[in-house]
Amino acid sequence: MGTTARVRAPELRGRQWLNTGGRNLTLQDLRGRITVLDFWTFCCINCLHVLDELRPLEEKYGDVLVVIGVHSPKFEHEKDPDALAAAVERYGVHHPVLDDPELDMWQQYAARAWPTLSVIDPEGYVVATMAGEGHAEGLARLVDDLIATHEAKGTLHRGDGPYVPPAEPQTTLRFPGKAVLLENGNLLVSDSARHSLAELAPDGETLVRRIGTGSRGRVDGPAGAATFSEPQGLCLLPAHTAEVAGYDLVVADTVNHLLRGVRLADGEVVTVAGTGRQWRSTVDDHSHDALSVDLSSPWDLAWYDDKVVIAMAGIHQLWWFDPVKRTAGMYAGTTVEALRDGPLAEAWMAQPSGLSVSADGARLWVADSETSAIRYVENDVMGTAVGQGLFDFGHVDGPAAEALLQHPLGVCALPDGSVLIADTYNGAVRRFDPENNRVSTVAEGLAEPSDLVLTPAGEVLVVESAAHRLTRLAPGALSAAGASTVDGPRHRTERKPTDVAAGEVTLDVIFTPAPGQKLDETYGPSTRLVVSASPPELLLEGAGTGTELSRRLVVDGTVAGGVLQVTAQAATCDADVEHAACHLTRQDWGVPVRVVEGAAARLPLVLRGLDDA
C-alpha cells in the first residue's frame, strides 16, 4: 500500500532553516533522494527517542537518505527561534531543521501527533506516514525497497546531503541537566550535551575533574575511559547502601536507557540497571533483575521509600531500583500520557522529569513536565499540587488551583515544607507553599533552568541549562519579601481542531506492517486501542480498552468539543525468518475535536501506512 499511493509532497516552507549553512531547501533540491520529514517538538520525549532511532539510519544510508526535522512546537517557549537553535545543539540533531512555528507544515502533511514521520520518494511523492516511535526497522526496509525501485528506474541520485554543521562552542559545561552537592562541598553536574559528569569546586565554576570521555557511548570502566549518552539525574546513595552496592552515586544515563553506578573515590563507572534497549512491553507489578529489564529515558532519580525512585520520562511512569537486591520494577503510572491522580498503579503522568524528597521523607515531589504540573507521592497515592493538564500552561501565580507553569523539569523540596520549581520554559524559579496553597515567582530571566540545589548554608543554585552554567539565586530570594506575584500569559496548545459529527463516529487507526513483517499474536492479541475523552461527557459510548484498531464512538451533540485521548499499539514480527525479531509500535494522540452538524463520521489516525480513503 505504502509505495503505490501517489500523493504529491507539499512544498517545504517555514520561518527559517537550521543546519544548512543559511540555505533554504526546496523539494526540488531533494529530488533524487529519499527524504524523511520528522515532525517533532523539542519538549517531547517520544520525539527525542525518534532522533536516536534515526541516527543509525542516517549513517547507513547517508548517500541516499535525507532526514529533515520539521519543528512544529507545542509550547509557547518552543516558538522562540533561539530556543529552537539551542535544542538542535542540545540533542545532537545532525540534519537540516525547518522551523514551522505556526504548524503550517504540520497541517499540510496532516500530522496529528508528535512525532510523525512522512517519507517522500525520489520523485517527490509521499509514500508512507508513521506516527510515534519504534519505526526504525520498518523504515530501513522501506528505504531498501525505495532504493531498489528507484535505482531500477534511474530516479535515484547518490551523493552528500545538505547538512552543514554549526560551529563548536567552547564552554566548561554544555546544556547541564541535573546537579547534586557532594560531601566535600563540591558539586557534581550531569553535563548532558558533553555526555559526561563534571565535578565543580564550591564556586560552581572551577572544573575539578570530569567522569566520562565526553563522547557519546555506553562503556563502563575508569573515569577517563567511561562513556555516557546525554546523562541527566544523579542520586547519592545512603552510606550503608553505598558500601554494600560498591558505588556511591546512581546516574540516569538517559539516551542509553540505563542506570550507571559511580564510585566517587576514583570515578569508576559500572552499569547497574537496564539492558540498553528501550522498554516496549506490557505493564506489570513484578520485581525484575535490574540488568535484564528494559528502561525508557530515565530522567531523574531520588532516594525515597528506601530505594531509588526513577522518573521514567519515556513511558510516563515512576520506577524503583534497589541497589542492594539489584532489582527494579514499576512504581507508579500506567504509561498513559495524561494527568490523573489516585492510587499509584492507576495514576497518569506525562514525562516526569524532576524528583525531590521532603525534609521529613514523607513526600516525593514530581515535576511532570508535559502537563506543566507539580505532582506528589504520599501514602501510595499520587496527587497534583499545581497544573491543569496536557494543553494548559502559562506564567500565572496565586492560588494553586489557578496557577500555571510551562514545562517544569526540576523540583527542590525546602525544609519548611514548600517546594522550589525549575519552571523551565518560563525561564523562572517558582515556589509552591502547601501552607497557604499558593504559587509565587522567586526569580525570572533564566535560560531554561532544569534543576535546583539547596546548600547547607541555605543558598540555592540553579542549573541554568541553556546558559551552560550554575547560577546562585540572590540572598533573600526565598523570603516572602523576595517573591513576586506574576499574572502573566495563559496559553493553551492551539492545534486546528478536527470537525466530527454528533452521534456515531468511526475511529479508525490505520496500521500496515512494514515490508517483511506481520502482525504477531505470540503473546496475545496483536493490537490494542485505549480511548478516553476530556471532558468525559464528550463520548456517550466508545471509551475504554479493546483489541480492535477500529472503534464505534457515539459523540454527544450537546458538547461543543474537547480532546479525544487515543493510545494505539501494534505488535509485529519478521515474517518467514527462523529467528524472527519482534517489534512494538505505539502512539498516544491527543486530538482536539469540534462537534459540528454534518461533519465527517469517520476519524482516521495513521499509526503506520497512508490513509487513502
N, C-alpha and C positions, 0 to 999 in steps of 0.2 A: 504494500500500500504506500509506504513512505516514499519510494523512488518514482512512482508513476504520476502522482498528483502534480499538476502544472500550476503552481501558484507563484506569480512573479513577486520577487522580493521588493518591498518598498525602499525607496532611496534613503540613505543614511544622512540625517540632518540633526544637529544639536547646537548647544551653546559654544562648545569648544572640544578640541581633541587633545588628549594627553598621550605621551609616549610615542609621538610621531615626528618629533623634531619640528613641530609647528605646522605640519602639513595637514590639510583637510582631506580625508579619504572619501571616495565615492565608490559605488558598486562597480563602476567601470574599472577602477584601479584594482579591484579584487577579481575581475573576470579571469577565468582560467585556474582559479584556486578554489579549494573547498573552504568555506567560511562558516565559523560557528559564532553566532551572536549570543553572548552570555548576559542576559538581563539580570542585573544584581543591584544591591544596595548595601553599603558597607557596614550597616548595623547588623546585618542578617547572618546568623551563624551558618545556615544552610548554604548561603551564597559563598561564605568563606570555605566551606567544605568543597564546593564545586571548583573554586580556584585551585585547590590542591589536587582534585581529581583530574583537572585539565593539564596540569604541569607535565606529567609523563607523555601525554598525547602530543602536546606542543613540541616536546623534544623528539619523539619518534617520527612525527610527520611534518617536521619543520619546513621542508621544502615544498609541501603541497597544501598545508593547513594553515589558515589564519584565524586566530581567535580574536574577537573584538568584544571587549566588555562594554555593554551599554548601561551606564549608571543611571537608573531610574529611582529617585530617592523616596523613602518613606517618611523620614523625619525632616523637620524644617532645617536643622543644622546640616543635614546631608546635601542640601541645595547650595551650600556655600562652596564656591569653586576652590578656595584654598583648603577647605576641609577634605574635599574630594582628592585633591593633589596629594595631601598628606596620607590619606588612606591608601592610595595607589602605591606609595612607597612603603607604608607600614606593612602591608600584606604581600609585598613582593610580587606585584602584578607586572609581569614581563610581556605584556601585549598592549596594543593600542586600546584606549578607552575613550568612548564617546559620552560626553556629558549631556544627559537628557533630563534637565531639571523639571520640566513641565509634563513629563511622562508621554511626550508625543510619540516617540518610537515605540514605547511600551504599548500604546493603544493601536498604532498601525500594525504591529506584529501580533496583536490580540493576546498579549501576555496577561495572565490573571494571577500569577503567583511569583514570589521571589524564592528561588531563582527559576528562570525559564531559559532553555536553550533553543535557538532556532538555527537549523542547518541549511545553508544555501549552497547549491551545487555550482560547479564552474561556469554554468551558463546563466546564473542569476536567478534560479528558481528555489523557493523554499521547499525542501523535501522532507523535513521532519521537525517536530516540535517536542520538547521533553521538559516537563515541569519537575522541580525538585532535584534531589541528588541521587547518586548511585547509578549514573548512566555511562560511566567511563567504558565499561566493557562493550555495551551495545553501541556506543558512539564509535569505538575503534572498528567494530565490524562494519558499521555503516560507511565509515571513511574508506575501508578496504574495498567495499562494493563500489563506491563512487570513483575511486582511483581506477579500478578495473574498467568500469563503464566508460569513463571519460578519456582514459588512455586509448581505448579502442576507437573512440570517436574522434580523437585528435583534439579534444577541447580542454585537456589538462596541461597547464604550464607550470613547470617546476622552477624554483628559484628562491631568493631571500625574501623574507616577509617585510612588512612596513614598520616593524617595531624599532624605535630609536630610544636607547636607554638614557635616562636623565643623569645629570652629574651626581657623583657620590659625595654626600655631605660629610663633614668631619666634626663630630661631637663625641663626648665621652659616652653618653647614653643615646640610644636611638629608639624612640617610642617605648620607654619603660612602661611596664604593666602594673606590677604589684611590688610591695616592699615590706620587710619585717625588720624589727630592731633586734640586734644580736646582744648577747650578754655583755660583750666588751664595749658596748656603746656604738659600735659601727652599724651601718645599715646595709642590708643585703637586698638588692633590687633585681627583679627579672627584667633584663634588657632585651625586650621581646624581639625587636627587629634585628638585633645583633645575635640572636639565638644563643644567649649566654646569661650567666648571673654575674652582676658586678657588686663587689663589696666596696662600699664607700666609707671614708672616715666620718666622724660625727658631724663634720661641717656639711655633709650631704653632697660634696663636690669632688673631693680628692679620691682618686681611684687607688684602692689598696691592693686588690687582686681581682682577677677575672676567672670564673669557673666555666669552662667551655671554650672551644676554639674560636667561636664567633661565626662558624659556618653552619648552615642548616644540615642536620643529620640526626642519627639516633645511636651513637656509640657510647658505651659505658667505659669507665676507666678513670685515670688520673685527671686532675683539673685541666691540664694542658692538652689533653687528647679527647676528652668527652665532648659530645655534641648534643644540642637540643634543637627543637623546631618551634619557634615563637612561644617560649615558656611564659606562663602567667603567674598563677597563685603560688604562694610559699607558706609553709606551716611548720613551725618549730615544734618538735615533739617534747612532751614532759621528760625530765631527766631519766627516770627509771625506764620508760618505754624506749627511749633512745638507746639506752645501754643494752637492752635485750635485742632490739632490732639491729643494732650495729651502724646506725646512721642517725643524724640529729635533725635533719630537715627533709620535708617532702616537697617536691616541686610538681606543679601541674604542667606537664610538657604538652601543651595544648594541641598543636598540629600533629604531633606524633601519636596522640591518643594514648598517652602513657602517664604514669606517676613515676618519678625518679626519686631516689634517696640520695642525700649528700652528707658525707662525713665532713664536718666543718674543720676538723683539725688539719686535714690535708687536701680537702676538696675532691676526694674520691666520689665518683658518681656510679650508682647502680640502679637498674630498672626494678621497681618493686611492685608495680601493678600494670596490667594491660598487655595485650598481645601486639599492639601497633596497628591492628585492624580496627576500623570504625564499627561501633555497635549497630547492627541491623538485625534485631532478633525479636523475641516476644518478652513482654513484661513478666517478671516473676519475683517472688519474695524470698528466694533461696540465697544461701551463702555460697560463694564460689571461690575456688582457688584464685588468688589475686592475679597470678601471672597467666591464667588461662582464660580470663574474661576480657571481652572487648569493651573498650571505653569510647566516649564520643566527646571530644573537645572539652576536657576538664579545664575550667577557667579560674576557679579559686578554691581554697582549702581552709578549714578551720578545725581546731580540736574541740569537739563538743560531744557530750554523752559518752566519754571515754573512748572515742575513736576519731579518725579523721573524716570529716564530712566534706564531700566533693560537690561543688556547683558544676553539674554536668550540663554545660550550656548547650551542647549539641543535640540533646534529646529532652531538654526542658524538664530535668529531674534533679534531685539531690541523691547522691550515692554515699556509701560509707566504705571505709577501708580500715582494717585492723592490722597495724604493723607487726604485732606480736604473733597473732594467729596466721597472718599472711592470707587473709580472706577479704573479700569485697562483695558488695551487693547493693541493691536499690534501697533507698531510704525514704524518698517522698516523690510523688508525681506519677503520672500515668503515661507520659510522653505526648499528651495532647497539649498544643501550644495555645494557652489562653489563661485567664485569671479566674480561679475558683478556689475558695477556701474550704477547709474541712479536715477530716482525718487524713493523715499523711499519704496513705495509699490512694486516696481519691482526689487529692488536690491537683490543680492545673497550674503550671508555671510557664514562663516564656523567656527562655535564655537566661537563667540565673547566672550572675557574673561576679557577685561580691558577697563575702560572708564575714561576719564578726560576732563574737560571743559576748553577752552582757557580763558585767563585772562579777555577778553572783553565779554565773554559769548556767542560769536557768533558761535563758532565751537565746536563740540563734537568729540573728538578723540576716536578711537576704535581700540583695539588690537584684530585682527581677527586671532586667533591662528592657525587654521588648514590650512589657506592659507599663513601662515607666513607673514602676511600683516599688515600694519597700514592704517586704513581707517578713513574717517571723514564724519560727517554730517554737512551740512551748507545749509541754504535756501531750506530745504526739499529735498535735493539731497544728495546721497552718492557718495563719490569719494575715490580713492586709492592714498595714498602718496608713499608707499613703498610696494612691494610684487607683485608676478607674478602668483600665483595660488596654487592649492592644492598639487602639486607634486614638486615644485621648492623651494629650501631652501639652506641656507649656511651661511657663515660669510664673507660678501663682503661689503666694504664701497665704497664711491664715489658718482657719480650721482645717484639720487633716482631711476631712471628707470632701473639701472643695479644692485643696492644694493640688498643684500639678508639677511634675518633674519631666525631664526629657532624657530618656535612655541612660539611667544611672548605672555605673559599673562598680562602684565601691561603697562600702559602709564601714563605720568605725564606732563601736559602742563606747560611750563615755561613762566614767564612774558614777555620775549622777542618774544613770538610767536612760538618758537621752541618747540619740544616735546621730552622728555626722554622716552626710551623704555626699559622695562624689557625683554630682549631678552633671554627668559628662558632657552631654550635648548642649546644656545651658552654660557651660564654662563656669560653673559655680560650685561652692560648697554650701549645702543646706543643712538644716538641723531640725530633727523631729523630736519634740518633747512629749512623751506619753503623759506626763503630769497634767499638762493643760491641753493635750491633744492638738497641738498647733505646729506649723512648719514655718521656719524663718530662713532668711538668706544670710550666711556668715561672710562669704567672700564671692566676688564676681570677677569677670575679666580673665579667667584662667583658660589655658589651652587644653581642652579635653582631659580634665582631671579624672584619673582612673582608680586611685586608691588613696587612703589616708592612714597615717601612723601617728599614734599618740605616744610621746616620750614620758619617762618617769617624772620629768620636770614640768609636765603639763603642756609642752609645746605640741603643735600639730604640724606635721609635714605632709604636704600634698604631692603625690606623684602626678606631675603636670606632663602628661604623656606627649601631647603634640608639641610641647616646647622643649622636650628632651631633657627634663631636669626635675629635681625635687625643689619645692618651694615651701618656705615657712610662712604660716599664717601670722599676721600681725598680733602682738601681745594684746590681750583683751578682746580678741575676735569672738571668743566663746562666752564672754559675759553677755548678760541680757542687753546691756547698752551697746555692745558691739554688733549685735544682729540687726538686720533691717527687714522690713516687710515689703516685698515686691508684689505688685499687682500687674504682672506682665502679660504677654500674649497667651491666649488659649488656642490650641491647634487641634484639629482632627486630621488624620490622614485622609486626604480627599482624592479618592480614585473614582473615576466615572462609574456610577452605578449601572448594573445590568437590569434592564427592564424585564420583569417577569409578570405573567398573568396571575390574576386571582384564581383560586381553585386548583385543579390538577396541573402539576408541572412535572415533567420527567427530567430527573437529574441523570445525565449520562457521563461517566468517567471513561474516556477513551484510552485504551491501553492496547498497544500492539507489541508483542515480544520483539526484541531486537533480532536481527538476522542470526540464525543459528541457535536461537533459544526457544524454549517452550514453557508454558505455564507449569508450575511444579506443585503437586499436591502431596509430596512425601510426608510433610508434617501437618496435614490437614488442608482445608480449603486454600486455594492459591491466592485468592483476593479477599480484601476486607474494606468495608466502607463505613465510616462513622460520620453522622450528620447531626448538627445541633444548630440552633439559631439564637441570635441576640437582636431583639428581645425574643424569649422562648415562644411567646404567643404568635409570632410570625408564622410558625408552622403548626397547622392543626393536625397533620399526620406526616410521618416520614422521618422524624427524628429517631436516633438510636443507631445500633450497630448491626451490620449484616455482612453476608459474604458475596453478594452480587454487586457489580460495579454500576448497575442501573437501579434507580430508586424512584418510586412514585411518591411525590410530595403533594401535600394539599396546603396551599398558601391562603392565609386569612386575608380576605379583601378589605377588611376594616382596619388593617395595619398598613401604614403608609410605606414602610420599608424597614430595612435593618441589615444585618450581616449574616450570611449563611457560612457556618464553620464546617468545612468538609475535610476529612482526612481519608486518604485512599492509599492502599498499598497492594503490590502485586509481587508474588514470588515466582521467579523463573529459574530454569537451569539449562545448561548447554544440552542441545539435542544430539542424539546419536554419537555420544562420546563416552569412552569407557570410564574415565574419571571425571564426571561432569561437575563443573563448578556451579554453585547456586548463587543467586542474586536476589536482593530485595529492593524494590523501588517503592518510595514512599513520599507523599507530599501532603502538607496542610495548606488549605486555601481559606482565606477569609474573604468572601465575595460580597461586596456591598450590592444590595438589590433594592429596586424601587418597584412597588406593586402598581402596575398600570393596566387599565382595562384594554383588552385586545392585544396585549403584548405576547411575546413568544411563550409557548407552553413547554419549551424544552431548554434546559440549561446544560450545554456541553462543557466539560473541563478535560483538557488533554493532559494525561499523565505521560504518555508516550505515543507518538504517531502524528496524525493530522486529522482534524475534524473536517471531513469532506462534505458533510451534509449542509 
